[in-house]
Amino acid sequence: MSESNGTAKATPGSTSRPSDSPKAAVPKPSAAPKPAPAPKPGGPTAHPKPHAVKPAPGPAAQQHPHPVVVPTVSDPSAWGRVDDDGTAWVKTAEGERIVGSWQAGDAAEGLAHFGRRFDDLATEVALLEARLAAGADARKTKAAAVTIAESLPTAAVIGDVEGLAQRLQAIAEHSEEAAAHAKEEKEKARHEHTERKEALCAEAEKIATESTQWKAAGDRLREILDEWKSIRGVDRKVDDALWKRYSKAREAFNRRRGAHFAELDRERAAAKSRKEELCVRAEELSDSTDWVGTAGVFRDLLAEWKAAGRAPREADEALWRRFKSAQDVFFAARNAAVSERDAEFEQNAAAKEELLHAYAHIDPSTGLDAARAALRELQDKWDAIGKVPRERIQELEGKLRTIEKRVRDAADAQWRRTDPEAMARAAQFRERVAQFEEQAAKATAAGNKRDAEKALEQAKQWREWAEAAEGAVSNR
């Protein structure tokens, strides 16, 4: 292909390729139809409507007043022609201009060729519109649009060049708005990222001064670091200052945690020493036969063991086995002695059951003195037998208390029936009755009816008390 004065020519028999399109790497629209037979030059032909695509959401799309237009394959016959001699023309606002010369085939093929070159250029413009709508670098998008716009007056294409120029102008205009908006969004993002790092710093500083959950706090500081690395776009000086705050907080936490575990090591060493002493004391007591007293001492030693704290793990486990071994020796011996004692107590319980059965005949109603003597005999034999199992004490003692109560109630009843104090008190009440009756008689004889009635009323009261006292004695 040769070029002369901006006019492209194709030699006969050769295959012409759009190698001089503004960007060869731009993909051609898929499924492009083959051009129809060439219409009459300059004849009116319906122009296919462009396909409107809404822009993808983004900062630039919010500012763009029109949807991004992605044209379909254009009909070049509506915008130009190729003469029989191969001269290619395109219609513009100023009139037709020559865009090249076609010598590689008939006029229809030439028209299709220059139409495809326009479609390639339109595709580039559509891509720029899409980049602007997607919020890509507005400055680069504008520069590319200006470059294409400058090439349009001499572009070897047939199509809606004026419409393409208007779209490129819109891209250039809205690129400035998109750049301003992008800058605003960048500042907003920088502010948000700065605030987030400040919040992470504050959290790290709080952990450094307050937290005692060492593992969880350490894990959280590592999570903060991971998140920190993912936050970008903060001003360098501000970022450096915030990083120093975080690093200082992390170092403070590490120092405090190190001091804690150092103190813990000292406490564990002290606990180990204390538990070794307790082991020695437990081993000294392991052969004691003072079951009650030594069991109490072992309880005290166990309380001291728990209060001593934890020794290093391996030492703590070994010392506990040693302490428990001494404790087990004592309690095994005590349990054996208790088992022997329990057997003896069971025999005592059986003996007391037999004793209760033998003295079940005690009946105070047949003779109180005999009943008292039999009860004393029962009590002496009961005490001589000795202790019984704890779970049998209440049962057996209850049966003995029943016999004792029977004798005691009979003795109390006999005493109440012969109570001299009660009899004397009843006699005194009768004397008071006689005194008030005598006063009433004298008052009546003197004609003092009021005093007589008063004396009789008092005599009646004392008579009731006398009868009650006498009744209490007779009912015993």
PAMI-781299 format. One record per residue: x, z, y of N, C-alpha, C, CB in turn. Coordinates in steps of 0.001 Angstrom, whole numbers, plus 500000, padded with zeros to 6 digits. Glycine has a CB too. Example, Ala and Ser with C-alpha at 12.3 -4.5 7.8 and 13.67 -1.06 7.14 Angstrom:
<nodes>
513190507800494310512300507800495500513200507800496700511308509046495527512850507080497750513670507140498940512900507870500030514084505725499402
</nodes>
This chain:
<nodes>
500850500000498814500000500000500000500882500000501231499040501220500008500530499158502149501287499089503402500402499468504537501874497699503631500977499926505639500220500348506807500723499577508017500339501880507033499761499152508859500116498448510092499132498819511155500146496921509890499655499462512251498819499874513380497646500734512922498302498647514130497920501633511974496880502540511492495907501889510562496141503116512630496139500619510143495210499911509259495796499854507874494907498488509777495022500394506882495503500411505499495150499125504819494924501592504724496071498580504028495841497351503275496132497596501815496706496198503811495411496831500973495665496909499533495931495517499017494474497560498776496955495345498233497301494028497701496379493678496572498754493982497231496106492380496391495206491966495309495753492378493971494981490463495333494802492755493081495197493140491727495730494544491606496213492208491228495978495228492717496499496608492637495360497598492703497511496890493772495605498811492219494597499892492256494932500812493402494546500687490906494027500916494337494285501751495523493885503182495241493523501217496758494748504221495582494461505660495440494479506299496814495493506359494494493648507298497068493606507961498383494776508899498564492299508732498557495988508339498470497166509199498575497436509647499982498367508496498046496821508985500976497080509367502349495982510245502905497243508146503204495173510850502008494177511829502475494894513033503014493203512242501340494269513781503916494970514900504539495594515856503552494040515648505408494936516163502410495549517043501400495228516472500031495032518528501528496240515979499357496006515351498069495549516345497029497247514658497598495878517675497200495554518684496190494100519071496198496390519905496393493341518650497232491934519026497317491170518309496242491348518708498703490364519038495409489665518361494310488557517492494827489107519367493323488318516366494130487224515481494493485928516055493972487450514062493945484831515762494663483534516195494132483319515589492774482383515810495077482781516408491852482606515951490487481441514984490385482395517132489554481474514188489341480400513245489009480049512341490171479167513994488564481055511766490835480782510854491953480249509543491406482060510611492808479119509101491914478551507844491383479363506638491853477070507687491821479299505601491017479964504357491423479189503725492571480079503363490227479903503101493503479198502515494649478310501369494224480189502034495697477157501289494889476216500183494631476771498917495283474770500514495184476173497787494956476632496530495609476574496658497109475777495323495160477542496067497769477665496235499226476422495730499928478905495497499759475839496538500794474675496084501546475129495201502704473849497288502067474158494712503386474461493868504538475198494687505570473177493258505142476340494189506062477134494997507017476277495442508168478343494207507546476389496716508426475687497287509576474228497519509309475834496401510764473731497202508079472326497394507789471974498859507699471956496698506513470742499221508065470335500630507994470194501087506560469020500850508736470731502212506292470655502800504943470353504287505088471994502573504135469474504773504249469113506226504340470320507067504002467925506590503374470530508073504818471663508992504604471218510173503750472238509496505962471928510475502680471501511612501838471625512912502601472336511685500541470628513784502398470648515086503084471745515969502508469278515793502963472445516648503419473489517567502907472871518757502202474392518059504053473633519356501279473180520522500507473634521791501220473733520482499039472683522596501686473013523818502443473251524968501480471879524182503444474394525633501623474736526799500810474933527989501723476008526543499958474229529105501433474392530302502272475770530897502063473304531354501957476395531377503143477744531934503007477728533220502218478365532178504374478849533479501515478993534742500797479058535883501785480243534733499904478494537076501427478526538206502363479943538542502744477846539433501762480188538823503991481515539186504472481502539281505969482566538180504012482563539804506569482603539960508025482368538666508771483920540532508440483003537569508311482844536314509033481438535778508850483872535284508563480867535945507659479530535422507407478511536101508293479151535597505944478722537353508622477787538064509485477808537511510900478108539550509502478947536956511305479064536447512665478687534975512784480465536646513161478704534214511651478461532775511678476978532514511840478993532099510399476556531738512871475124531539513106474494530521512182474898531120514515475298529724511463474750528675510617475273528843509204475103527279511167474486528359508219474995528412506846476140527446506659473886528104505845476984527745505688478081526828505367477508525620504651479171527526504494477848524418505130477290523186504576478328522531503683476842522215505702477962522366502422478841521672501482478190520317501185479071522518500151478728519205501722478055517907501561478163517395500143478639516881502518477136516655499762477206515936498488478001514654498726475764515620497917478098513828497705478796512538497874478024511706498904478918511760496494478718511292499902478048510593501005477774509125500649478903510675502286476915508523501464476627507088501334477383506388502463475056506784501399478553505809502208479366505245503290478704504091504012480677504789502750477712503428503363477080502275504014476298502685505250476157501557503040475930503981505360475204504451506538476145504669507718474457505746506218477473504692507444478413505042508517479492503984508758479075506354508198479435502888508044480446501873508276480250500670507366481828502458508075481246499780507375481140498558506578482537498023506296480277497488507305482600497114505326483836496373505020483484494888505051484450496796503608484156494153505926483878492718506057484411491958504849484500492159507354483976490713504781484428489891503654485938489701503661483740488533503683486527489767504854487993489601504906488739490897504622488410489071506269487971491998504291488594493278503937488737494262505068489916493034503375488320493880506286488454494809507417487395495912507285488305494053508790487843497183507365486951498351507221486647498929508587487585499437506308485338499190508826484873499717510112484122501034509892483962498682510835484213501941510847483444503189510841482725503321512161484357504421510587481458503831512111480668504013513324481031505345513973479150503953513011481232505328515311481498506547516070480603506555517281482990506650516484480645507631518039479830507726519260480254506673520271479943509131519885481522506293520286482013505293521233481827503873520705483486505542521542481343503762519446481180502453518852481974502352517568481603501367519824482071501150517011482794500994515759484300500912516018482308499742515011485069501388515036486524501233515103487029500880513719487216502530515634488130500140513717488736499724512455489507500893511863489666498499512658489279501136510557489979502249509899490980501743508863488969503195509230490943500448508535491890499961507544491497498596507035491996500931506393492263498136506053492009496820505466491998496975503957493081495770505918491011496352503296490864496466501845491089495109501207489468497018501467492094495022500324492427493754499673492489493891498153493757493230500199492022495018497647492170495282496205490919494964495427492543496722495971489899494431496048488658494152495341487638493624496309488131495400494632486357493670495899485319493164496789484989494202497846484057492784495997484099493858498777483765494722499924483105496021499483482840493984500894482260495944498433481559497156497964482559498192497465480550496807496838483578497707496722484597498639496226485385499234497374485545497937495248485663498441498397486374498962499561485571500020500293486717497839500510484258499720500460483397500708501120483371502017500346481974500162501272483272501935499022483270503155498189484588503891498317483005502810496708485695503129498391487009503758498511487128504595499788488101502693498487486755503970500938486865504710502199485821505829502280486706503753503392484685505685501548483698506775501478484234507976500712482410506283500820484962507678499604485549508790498836486592509529499657486182508275497533487340508770500454488343509444501300487657510350502322489237508401502027486497509939502828485748510804503743485236512044502982484555510020504391484755511818501747484270512955500961485380513972500717483697512474499624486604513462500465487731514379500277487952515210501542489017513596499914487881514536502694488076515255503958486948516258504186488153514264505139485691515849503880484548516757504034484675517966503109483232516016503748485228517725501927485438518847500997486415519859501575485955518337499641487472519346502229488421520261502870487738521094503945489592519482503477486866520446504743486162521180505793485244522231505175485351520214506684484544521869504097483660522819503411484456524025502901482928522127502235485654523760502393486494524875501919486888525798503073487763524335501221487186525184504234487516526016505397486312526858505817487989525137506576485105526251505775483899527014506105483707528174505131482661526100506090483959527897503843483814528940502828484831530060503047483978528344501421486074529682503370487103530697503658486703531564504837488456530031503941486153530940505875485737531698507052484588532636506708485328530751508187483640532142505920482499532985505516482938534139504628481447532147504785483984533906503832484456534948502919485370535950503604485180534325501751485684535737504877486521536694505595487993536492505371486161538072505204488406535301504999489830535033504816490536535041506179490046533670504093491844534795506156492643534838507374492082533843508398494131534526507064491416534353509443490752533488510425491761532653511209489912534329511390492929533211511476493942532483512256494405531237511511495150533394512562494701531365510224495138530217509434494001529213509268495650530674508059492781529730509099491628528834508953491444527990510213490343529645508659491577528630511377491430527903512639492527526844512773491477528882513840493764527185512449494870526238512569494638525016511685496197526915512199494129525252510457493865524130509563492743523257510107493512524633508163491703523897510693490585523135511261491045522280512436489462524082511708491895522825513290492412522078514434493239520876513965493264522996515336494038521077512941494867519988512418494011518839511910495774520498511297492957519186511141492076518131510626491334517447511777491065518716509607490873518255512755490144517681513893491019516694514669489651518799514833492303517005514822493211516112515539493441514801514790494541516806515778493275514854513446493508513641512648492273512759512537493978514019511262491105513288512911489870512526512737489856511205513506488701513362513166490320511160514776490232509875515515490977508731514850490772510049516911491916509002513999492683507935513348492524507971511835494159508046513715491613508813511335491473508958509882490909507694509268490576510150509540491490507240508162491047506024507458489930506389506506492224505350506687488782506712507052487638507141506253486388506500506825487509508693506229485341506406505987484032505951506439483020507025506084483646504575505801482392507613507109481420508686506914481004509247508247481990509795506025480300510371508221479801511017509439480965511753510108478619512005509117481838511005510753483023511590511385482617512537512509483950510486511929481590512130513295481158512983514414480630514322513898480069512271515253479819514261512838479303515518512260480435516394511756478324515225511111481446515754511136482593516504510632483351517153511782483528515589509826483463516418512920484157516971514092483412518188514637484298515898515194482079518091514650481293519235515131481474520456514229479805518862515211481514520233512943481730521350512023483106521966512210481560520889510581484114521125512429485459521662512657485520522453513961486492520527512683484785521968514986484741522716516255484084524070516049483979521917517339483003524110515241482326525385514962483262526342514221481041525146514132484035525781513284484995526635512559485985527249513530485747525827511474486528526426514436487519526923515394486918528006516288488061525769516253485664527773516738485029528763517618484757530073516891483723528208518183484190529958515699483843531181514974485063531865514374482847530869513880486164531158514274487389531798513773487835532899514713488516530764513601487688532667516007488071533710516960487194534950516807487982533179518394485879534695516631484989535838516414485339536553515116483519535383516389485584535740514071485926536337512772487229537110512850486026535258511692488199536595513606489483537294513745489285538635514439490495536431514532488434538632515502488169539890516206487462540882515285487317539636517469486492540345514545485774541225513623486696541737512521484577540491513007487556540841512020488503541254510976489435542340511492489321540049510479489850542191512749490714543212513344489981544544513440491198542770514737488699544456513844487896545675513948487731546344512576486514545355514553487464545502511558487321546038510209488634546632509711486840544948509253489728545988510062491041546496509651491304547861510276492157545505510047490950547998511572491137549281512249490237550349511646490857549143513749489014549931511309488083550882510700488613551347509343486681550248510542489087550382508546489642550734507238490865551630507389490011549467506452491718551306508401492903552138508635492494553565508990493776551538509761491454553686509826490976555010510222490436555771509002489880554885511312489643555075508176489084555726506987490191556141506023488090554790506278491177555274505827492274555603504916493102556767505452493170554377504694493277556804506768494003557929507374493245559226507165494231557687508878491933559170507401491110560374507200491171560840505751489648560104507603491158559891504810491217560276503406492541560945503069491006559060502515493629560416503590494927561043503314495021562414503979496078560139503802494418562552505160494394563871505804493607564862504949493776563777507222492487564412504371491699565280503501492489565673502258490394564588503099493226564705501699494065565012500530495157566013500895494698563724499963495732565865502094496747566825502555496149568221502660497331566392503921494966568304503282494318569605503455494023570246502107493024569458504263493564569443501150493291569980499812494578570468499149492613568913498930495646569676499272496929570083498678497433571374499308497980568972498845497268571512500615497719572727501307496903573940500869497618572548502834495611573749500648494776574857500166495201575273498767493286574462500173495463574285497913495940574588496559497256575356496625496117573289495736498132574923497529499461575532497630499393577001498015500303574782498642498388577377498805498326578754499318497356579653498547497929578732500772496370579060497854495313579899497284495186579831495773494020579523497882495404578687495176495067578516493766495979579326492851495138577052493390495347579933491831496095580622490772495788580005489406495756582133490762494979578945489420494734578209488178495856577173488039493298577518488175496987577630487517498219576859487625498141575493486976499339577621487022497593575414485781497529574110485107496563573175485819497106574281483641495354573663486102494355572819486761494841572386488144493011573567486879495487573316488867495980572982490205497107571947490130496472574254490928498009572120489163499089571142488999498546569756488653500060571606487911497540569734487769496914568442487418496273567811488644495854568628486303495622568640489470494951568101490657495965567534491653494102569193491332497097568185491818498127567665492720498642566307492239499292568663492833498746566145490924499170564842490394498085563782490632499490564951488878496818564184490503495731563239490781495736562832492256494366563858490404496016563809493125496096563498494555497214562483494807496336564792495387498349562670494130499465561743494304499088560340493843500694562235493535498395560245492702497975558932492209497028558254493193497300559065490839496083559023493720495152558442494694495896558066495974494002559432495010496844558902496370497642558636497580498317557271497494498706559739497785498898556982496329499609555715496156498673554515496269500314555693494808497398554728495952496439553612495987495887553354497388495286553888495035496144554256498339495610554104499708496660553412500570495214555497500327496303552273501119497251551492501920496654551216503293497616550162501209497492550650504165497017550240505480497054551332506530495640549735505366497712552465506247497837553537507230499083553279508087497918554938506529498985553614509366500135553457510259501358554167509677499810554012511668502515553505509743503700554034509064504065555437509532504875553109509283504089555645510855504480556963511366503492558039510912504569556940512906502215557701511011501191558662510566501325558917509073499767558145510893501551557845508316501688557977506871502889558855506518501829556594506218503991558662507210505183559485506950504907560957507235506370559000507804504207561224508349503902562616508702502977563253507665503256562687510099501975562501507212501056563025506200501774563240504874499868562073506008502695562313504546503446562462503303504305563729503335504327561225503059504880564031504480505681565255504599504808566486504390506373565321505978503584566453504922502652567582504715502338567750503230501336567363505515502030566641502564501704566727501135502909567230500332501248565348500602504082566668500615505282567081499882505567568561500086506491566251500321505406569023501330505645570436501631504667571320500863505522570696503145503396570910500813502393571685500082502717571720498595500992571099500305503119570580498045503443570535496616504647571412496300503715569092496172505646571393497162506826572235496939506467573710497047507934571889497943505589574053498003505165575452498151504427575915496901504264575623499400503559575054496369502833575401495143503811575591493983501794574304494794504761574686493853505730574791492755506550576070492858506662573578492748506934576450494097507679577707494258506818578907493857508160577866495718505569578885494319504690580021494017504391580103492516503373579906494813504203578935491911503971578925490463505213579397489715503571577516489988506405578961490164507636579406489523507821580908489635508826578697490126507504581457490830507620582907491020506643583650490115507369583281492493505440583089489967504447583725489099504942583800487663503122582965489155505454582685487165505891582686485767507170583501485576506111581252485283507989583589486603509163584467486504508715585927486390510097584280487738507734586304487207507188587662487134506520587885485782506180587912488281505836586854485291505192586965483990506222587179482889504360585719483699507364586508482990508432586718482007508934588155482045509594585749482260509066588705483268509507590108483372508467591045482760509763590492484854507205590760483039506146591607482478506117591511480952504775591207483058506356590335480434506349590176478981507535590886478331506364588694478614508662590879479014509822591611478488509521593113478458511091591326479349508884593617479523508515595039479559507487595342478478507958595429480952506532594426478272505522594627477240506164594658475853504458593522477310507154593806475650507852593805474357508519595147474104508898592680474306509209595678475109509885596967474956508881598082474667510693597299476219507744598064475400506735599105475197506125599014473809505640599001476256505869597827473328505255597659472013506205598027470888504784596235471836507495597829471108508478598280470113508418599802469966509913597833470516508261600507471113508133601978471054506863602371470308508119602588472484505772601666470554504514601992469871504626601740468374503353601171470456505378600721467985505580600462466563506319601629465895506365599150466365507324602149466573508086603279466019507167604482465837509284603649466941506344604781466822505426605925466721504407605707465606504700606155468063503906604495465463502939604209464403503571604381463026502383602788464554504802603943462876505488604086461578505739605548461249506819603318461583505989606371462255506185607812462019504900608485461556506696608496463290503748607967461985502465608575461642501851608011460362501501608390462779502457606983459807501819606272458699501629607140457458502633605060458340502462608180457231502330609019456033501648610351456328503698609274455424500999610487457482500308611719457828499057611891456958499933611724459324498702613160456678497475613465455928496457614182456806497799614325454697496773614294458071495802614844459025494868613693459407496519615474460311493863613485458548493052612275458672492349612162460028492022612239457567491737613216460478490970613159461722491896613057462927490066614391461853492870613959462998493765613986464155494602612727464281494672615180464075495154612283463148496015611091463186495202609832463482496765610928461852493983609770462973493122608614463291492886608540464796491761608709462535492696609700465448492539609722466903493793609258467615492175611113467370494972609659467097496233609226467701496391607716467577497426609943467043496022607178466413496109605724466234495175604978467200495767605351464781494011605539467475493117604919468460493769604905469844491765605669468514494416605997470180495117606064471466496267605058471527495650607484471707497013604938470410498127603981470367497614602541470537498907604118469030496453602251469914495893600908470031495473600619471478494689600745469080494916601644472150494551601461473558495797601207474405493787602697474088496882601913474122498143601690474849498689600291474563499195602762474458498513599864473301498984598520472921498297597451473771498721598252471413496978597559473892496220596582474671496592596639476146494722596817474503496849597858476637497194598010478049498612597541478353497036599455478466499444597414477331500848597036477556500989595571477960501672597303476298499971594756477697500066593339478035500700592543476912500862593152479313500883591247477166501414590348476143502926590199476264500745588978476243503564590280475115504993589981475026505133588480474760505698590839473895506337587921474769506495586521474367505822586265473024507984586146474292505223585088472856504302584851471741504884585231470380503898583402471721506051584708470030506601584990468699506881586467468523507880584190468465507462587098469550507752588525469472506461589322469397508589588977470676505446588917470161504182589642470185503522589612468811503241589048471243503541588453468173502926588347466845503685589188465819502881586877466391505016589177465884505818589953464930505604591457465141507320589601465073505570591893466397505352593313466683503955593752466250505551593593468180502969592900466437501611593268466022501532593429464501500597592205466497502201592535463772502215592687462310502871594001461911502952591506461647503918594374462605504619595627462305503720596829462616505941595720463114503079596822463777502197597925464173501011598035463213501696597726465623500405596911462896499224596926462026499586597358460615498564595545461994500781597013460154501219597414458819501289598939458723502594596789458484501884599583459739501956601059459746500552601653459815502811601566460945499695601061460616498319601544460746497568601400459422497582600776461862497779600268458738497081600031457474497506601018456398497331598611456995498797601389456404499273602366455410498510603682455567500808602607455559498386604158456800497680605419457038496210605313456654497807605831458506495535604277457123494093604187456885493771603885455421493484603114457778494689603225454707494479603023453275494523604362452551495537602059452695495490605207452924495582606542452313494355607377452689496888607265452761493940607282453950492762608057454364491509607587453631492551607946455885491372606278453472490190605751452782490148606202451324490171604220452855491341606278450700491395606765449317490959608220449259492818606610448732491444609023450232491066610443450273489572610584450568491900611201451341489074609755451435487647609823451767486801609435450562487321608906452964487261608450449799486524608052448597486455609210447597487186606819447940487581609903447457487604611071446567486681612165447092489040611615446421486702612359448399485832613379449000484361612993448862486186613582450486484077611703449016482696611257448899482144611505447505482588609786449243482993611315446511482552611591445139482202613063444983483642611192444122483036613917445582482772615369445527481470615689446270483963616176446147481264615039447418480052615296448202478791614860447452480131614572449551478910613776446680477769613329445891477395614377444844478078611983445214478421614982444229478168616051443255477498617243443933479486616494442577477957617565445176477354618685445908475894618395446243478144618974447197475609617149446586474226616795446897473338616967445675474142615355447411473849616543444510473067616704443284472831618190442998473785616030442087473862619039443233473717620485442997472674621087443932475070621204443186472641620651445187471665621192446147470249620727445817472033620770447582470129619500445254468827619042444800468305619968443688468912617575444302469172620299442747468782621206441660468423622581442200469912621328440628469172623046443207468914624365443790467543624390444477470029624739444800467226623362445220465920623271445886464789623273444864465843622002446757465018622547443759463998622514442707463807623898442077464383621489441624464917624615441889464851625939441255464146626961442142466256626432440921464218626820443455463633627812444367462382627276445076464671628243445409461837626216444559460618625672445150459431626626444983460291624319444521459544627637444067458437628557443785458263629649444846458650629202442440459170629778445819459082630846446821457740630751447549460267630758447836456936631881447465455598631893448060455379633238448732454495631621446988455458633324450050455301634605450761453932635246450555455533634400452239452952634439450198451605635025450028451527635952448845450571633935449870452455635845447877452452636739446702453333637954446921452919635987445454454041637962448047454897639111448359455976638694449329455526639700447081455879639207450567456809638771451601458219639245451323456359639267452954458386640470450861459732641009450617460434640214449514459658642511450230459693639901448454460277639126447348460667637722447836459273639027446154459815637167448688460102635832449207461368635850450069458905635303450025461500636907450899462705637022451729463957637144450880462596638224452662463896637898449819465058638102448948465435636791448254464767639204447898464419636057447810464693634792447124465306633780448114463383634217446491464828633796449372465373632876450375466835633178450669464557632950451666467178634482450796468583634835451051469472634379449894468730636361451266468965634504448702469727634081447522469940632565447557468995634498446213468866631854447907468973630392448007469998629997449063467603629768448343469958630654450214470872630310451308472327630575450939470509631094452563472573631699450221473944632006449805474484630942448847474002633390449139473670630581447882474102629568446917474284628197447613473068629455445754473389627932448580473466626649449330474806626519450050472305626544450361475199627592450767476467627555451507477661627464450573476601628786452391477536628068449377478661628068448436478909626671447858478399629066447298477893625873447768478065624534447178478969623663448036476706623847446996478803623696449357479659622904450240478952621676450817480892622466449490479760620756451356479240619604452095478673618531451173480333619006452959477817617702451754477202616581451054477468615314451879475652616817450838477224614111451331477397612890452128476569612929453418477007611662451299477128612353454457476473612421455766475057611874455736477283611663456790474840610778455012473514610177455004472478611031454255473587608800454381472940612074453498472010612947452770471742614266453484472549613230451392472513614539454548472409615847455209471003616093455736473418615946456356470458615143456489469148615349457110468048615564456063468795614152457996468120614792454984467113614920453932467143616298453280467320613848452877468352616727452850468469617997452130468226619193453047469848618110451487468787619129454247468578620233455180467099620343455552469440620042456447466405619228455616464976619255455923464188620000454860464439617841456064464537619753453612463839620467452516464108621971452571464279619910451139465347622360452859465678623785452981464934624407454162467203623976453150464895623674455321464178624203456493462688624420456194464335623245457690462130623593455330460714623753454978460469625103454299460254622604454055461331625462453336461194626754452641461426627898453617462188626853451453462465627773454467462761628824455443461597629018456410464040628488456220460970627954456857459848628047457802458648628737457156459445626643458304458444628419455871457322629046455159457462630568455151457236628517453712458660631065454872458896632517454846458840633089456257460264632839454195459443632394457194459473632882458578458060632945459176460373631976459445457238631953458928455871631966459453455076633132458882455164630644459137455262633448457610454554634590456993454996635905457626454805634630455463456294636039457883456797637267458502456271637410459930458337637279458500456222636304460668455699636349462037454222636731462054455897634996462727453469636223461108452039636553461050451820638023460772451341635721459983452622638556459863452503639985459548452860640838460768453415640356458353453857640435461494454261641224462667453186641206463753455585640690463235452582640012463946451550639932464968450337640800464635451117638494465150450048640930463317448905641760462937449160643245463164448556641522461485450342643680463188450684645109463355451430645365464647451527645598462180451222644546465641451953644668466907451396645848467699451855643352467739452144646999467833451632648191468548451455647921470040452586649385468351452256647100470585452127646818472010450805646124472307453296645957472494450415645183471469449147644491471671447971645447471540449003643347470675448041646360470563446956647334470389446859648256471592447168648159469111448014648696472121448024649596473284447468648884474509449455650110473570447790647607474637447303646848475776445772646695475724447978645469475817445216646529474527443759646417474378443083647742474723443389645988472939443737648868474345443169650204474652443160650451476158443980651326473937444222649995476835444266650162478290443139649382478968445629649705478839442871648194478453441780647386479031440444648125478872441709645976478347440229648808477716438987649536477480438863650734478432438915650007476018439989651376478706439957652514479643439556652033481043441346653227479693440037650897481455439689650376482765438205650025482813440546649146483104437668649549481698436223649253481634435423650523481863435842648621480266435861651604481208435136652896481346435232653407482783435713653967480361436361653225483407436532653709484791435582652967485742438008653524485256435500651687485611434625650913486516433140651186486247434908649406486367432790651440484969431390651771484652431018653128485261431164651792483107431982654080485213431730655402485809431545655260487327432905656389485491432389654418487982432242654204489424430884653581489750433376653306489951430441652688488912429135652049489132428001653065489031428913650914488116428120654011488075427064655021487905427002655922489132427311655869486628428148656326489642428181657196490810427615656463492036429626657679491084427954655214492196427446654453493336425935654286493241428128653079493415425419654099492038423972653936491850423264655241492195423642653506490389423888656364491733423283657676492020423287657952493513424034658800491276424256657487494203424347657707495646423504656691496413425807657632496106422919655745495692422095654731496348422910653604496987421239655382497398424144653506496599425003652456497161425004651269496181426480652991497417424006650449496312423794649353495362424943648334495405422461648651495660425436648045496573426492647034496717427756647459495982426805646788498202428184648729496158429392649223495462429173649272493966429787650619495973427941649577493573427635649655492140427791648263491506426184650209491910427251647227492173427350645866491622428809645397491559426517644881492474429581645776492541430991645390492551431750646044491405431634645763493886431476647327491163432152648043490072431748647468488724431826649548490124430448647144488558429989646568487301430636645188487054428449646448487307430814644421488121431456643103487975432902643243487497431418642335489313433623644227488053435015644465487634435062645001486199435712645462488600434095645859485849434037646381484479433824645230483494432900647435484337432998644252483880432729643100483019434009642278482804431616642213483635434776642107483883436016641316483773437006641993482836436659641114485161437180643288482989438133644017482149437645644087480702438357645436482700436352644066480507435817644081479137436179642764478438434260644294479144436075641653479178436429640359478582437903640322478198436109639210479555438750640893479060440186640923478738440469641804477518440992641431479948439773642922477432439951643827476285439527643146474994439146645127476484438397642434475058437915641756473855438894640635473448436486641177474094439449639927474445440414638883474120441658639460473468440797638109475370442170640576473988443364641211473401443092641696471999443837642379474263441922642285471772441568642787470439441383641609469479440272643655470498440816640499469992440634639353469142441954638728468723439787638341469834442925638724469645444256638157469322444924638955468222445164638131470572444759640268468250445391641091467223444693640893465869445361642582467633443355640843465897442611640723464641442762639365463989441156640996464879443085638293464804443229636946464258444628636649463698442899635943465323445557637556463867446910637291463382447000637400461875447894638244464021
</nodes>
